[in-house]
């Protein structure tokens, strides 16, 4: 029989811990009562900490999606402004050149914060242009509004990233106590069998599943959970 093994990933620890505690409901655990209680406490704390990480991650991702949506509106506003200026007779290749700004295709590829700042500068320059049509002036105002909405969406990002990092740090700090409590429970169950509690270890920890084989090395390396990209970049 194989023994239940927990990986270092939070999901693996929680799955294994839940399984062990569920099994314990149907087993006489008096010989390891104290160790089991300690493991149960460690598992509850670890599971609660992981839920906080998930909530923090969800809040961050939701805000990042909002930034991306606002940036999409900003990009559309930039292209609409370029079209309006071209209609006023400015160079079609780069209607922003007379204002000493990059081409529209360059601006829309800038990082979120950088693009918003640049668009505000551009909109300000266009609004000061003599002879600008109502369409160009209106397009400049729309671009300005879109850029400010991007900036507003970006403001909470740093705080949300910090909260997620703090939640991960707190959860990871509970990883070793969880491992220690699990190891203690296993040792206690083995010792209890020597004292007559036959089958206790098997009931709690053994499984018919064989440990998964490690994949052959490919040279690509192993990656964990994908890191969230900074909201300052696209």
Order of alpha helices (4+ residues) and beta strands (2+ residues): beta-alpha-alpha-alpha-alpha-alpha-alpha-alpha-alpha-beta
